[in-house]
């Protein structure tokens, strides 16, 4: 077959994969599903009321004709951005693939707009287990994302107290689930390790297709997934380190109070871990 014919077949196929599988393999969670996700994060990562780990990944593409700097990121190559929320099983809850510049990735995303408009079916704030402290359900993220009542990010690294350092450590334990998800994704779908030589819209379709297939495999063939060692995941994390630029927007007082409540829990006798002071 000719190049154009194969290209059309592949494009149509990845679009159909997403259209047919998304509702079954990556549905938007309802109230009960968010609660179930939080329970598993607490059991596995010791972070209460966490409903997802959020991060972004630049996927290299060939520079589109006449695109100028539109797809050129701060890391020095052209890319589309995969923004994803993963659960404690390293499955994707929500993904968004687009070609926004670094500065507008989160603010322009459909997820962020739904979050700010309270349209994600997130349960109402509740008590941290075993305490009388009420906090909202939260996503955990790194410095690339803004601190908000439903999104926790680390304290700045300058002038860290022991309590703030412990909070950052506990947040990173939960956030690594999305890093592991990206590591497994790239290991299974090697196209993500190089440069995808198609235009940006086509590349976004490919990214969405491999993400929904990732969930399908984890859901149905978990025992057949090749083992990914901690060393391999560490390499993936290092190569992706600070994949998105830091967000310097000043947080509101409510968000800072909520973060302080989590910090106080993590350093309390009830919420501390034996090794977190090492």
N, C-alpha and C positions, 0 to 999 in steps of 0.2 A: 504494500500500500504506500501511497505517497505521504510525505510529511504532513501536509495539511489535513489529510483524512485521519491519520492516527491522532493528530493533535485534537481534532474535533471529537473523536471517540473518547479520548482520555478526559477531556473537559466535561463532556456530557455525563460520563460515568461518575466523576467525583461529585458533580452537582447532585446527581440522583442518590448517591450514597448518603450525602448529608440530608437531602429532603426526605428520604424514606426511613432513615435510622434515627434521626435526631429525637423525634418524639418518644421513641422506645428506649434509647440508650442514654439520652442526655435531656430528660424532661426538666422543666423548671420545677423545683421542689415546692411542695405545699407545706402547710404548718407542721404536719406530723413528720415529714421527711427532714425538714430543718432540725427538728428536735432530735431525730435519730442521728443525724450527722453530728450534732453537738455532743451527744452521749458517747459516740465513738471517739471523737477528738479527746474528750476528757479521759476516757479509758486508756487510750494509746499514747497521748501526748501530754497529759496532765494539765490541759488548758481548759477551764470550764467555759461553757456557753460559746464556744468557738464553732462557727458554722461554715468555715471554709478558709483555705490558705490562698492568697491572691498574689500573683506575680505576672510579669510580662517577659516575653522572649522575642528578640529580633530574629527573623528568618531571612537569610540573605536571598536577594533576587538580582537578576541582571538589570542594570539601569534601563528603564523604559526610554524610548526615544523622546527627545525634547522635554524631558521631565525636570531638568535643572536640578535644584536641590530638594525637590519635594520628597523624595524617598531616601535622601542621604541622611544618615543618622550620625550622632556624635561619636560613634565608634569607628567611623571612617569607611563605611560601606553602605550600599543601598539595601533596603529591607522593607518587608511588611512586618507588622507587629502582631504577635499572638498574645492576647491577654487572657488569662485563665484563672479560674477558681477550682481548687482541688479539694476533695474530701480526705478523710483519714486513710482511705484505701487507695489513694493516689489515682482516683478516677476524677474526671473533669465534671464539675457541676454546671458551670457556665463557661463558655469561651466566646471570644470576639476577635476576629482577625481583620485588620484594616491597615491602611497605609498612612495614617496620621503621622505628623511630625512628632518628635519626642515630647514637646511641651503639651500637646493636647490629647495624649493617649487616653488617660483616665477620665478627664473632664468631658470629653466628647463621646464617651462610650455609652451605649444603650444601657449597660448594667448600672453605671453610676447615676444615670438619670432616673432609672427605676428605684435605685436605693434611696436617693434623695427625695423621691416623691412617695416613699413608703408603699411601693407597689410590688414588693418581692415576697409577700406572704410570710414575712419574718415574724416569729412569735413575739409577744409582748415581753418587756423586761421582766426578769425574775430574780430570785435569790441565787447567789453563788452557793453551790451545795454545802450544807453544813453551817451556813452563816445567815445573818440577818441583813446582809449587804445586797442591795438590788442594783443590777447592771443590765444593760441590753445584751442581746446576742450580737456577736461581733465577728468580723472577718479579720484575719491577721495578714499583715503586709510588711514590706520593707520601706526604706526611706523614699522610694519613688512615688509613694501614694500618700495622700493627705490624711492627717489624723482627724477622725470624726467620731461621733457617738457610736456608730456601727462599724468603725474600721480602726484597728489598733496598729500602730507602727512603733518602732523602737524609740527610746530616748536618744537625743543627740549624743555622739560619742565623747564630746568634750565634757569635762568635769562630771564624770559619772560617779555617783555614790554607789555603795555596795547594793542598796535596794534597787536602784535603777539598772545596775548591771545584771542583777538577778532577773528583773523583769525582761530585759532584752534577751537573756538566755532562754527563759521560758517561752517567750514569743517565737524565738528562732526554732525551738524544738517543734512547735506546731507548724511553723511556716515551711519547714523542710519537706513537708508532704507534697507541696506543689513543685519543689525542686526535684524531688524523686519522680514525680509524674512526668516532668519534662525530660528527665534522664531516661526513663523507660520509653517514652515516646520517641526520642531521638535514636535510641538503640534499636527499636523495632522498625522505624521508618527512616532509613538512612538518607533519604532525600533531604531531610532537615539539616544534615551535617554539612552539606555543601551549598552551592549557589543554585537556586531554582531558576532556570533560564526560560521563564515565561513572563508575560506581563503581570502587573500587580493584581488585577482582579482574578486571573486564573490562579495565581499563587495562593491567594486567600481561599479559593475553593479547595485547593489541594490541602492546605493546612486544616481547614474545617473537616474535610473527609478523613484525614488520618486521626484527628482527635476523636471523632465519633467511633471510628474503628478501634481505637485504643480502648474505649469504654466497652465496646462489644466483646473484645477479647478478654478483658479483665472480668466481665460479667459471666461469660460462658465457658471460658477455657483457662481459668486461672491456674490450674495445675500444670498447664503446658507452657506457661510463659517462661522464657529463658531467664535464668537467675542473673540479676544485675548486682554485682558486688558493690560494697560501700566505696571501694576505690574508684570504680567507674562512675558512681554517682557523684563522688567528690570532684572528679575531673569535670563532669558536666556542670556542677555548681561553680567551679572556679572559672570555667570558660564563659559562664553566664553572669559572673559576679557583677552586680550593679548594671544589669542589662538595660535598665531604664534610668534616666537621670533623676537625681533627687528632687523631690517636691519641696519647695521652700515656703509654701503658703502657711501663714500663721494660723494655728488651730484655735477653735473657740474654747471658752472656759469649760463648757459641759464635757467636751471630749477629753480635756486634760484631767478633769475630776474623775471620769470613768477610768482612765488609764491608771490614775493613782489608786483607785479602789482595787484594781487587779494587782497592782504592785504590792499593796498592803496584804492582800490575801497570799501572794506568793512568798512573802517573808514571814508569815504567821506560822505558828506551830501546826495548824490544821493544813495549810496549803503548801508548805515548803517540802522540798525533796532533799534526801540525805546528802547528795553529792553537789548540790547547786552552789555551795560555798567554796568548793575546791578551786 
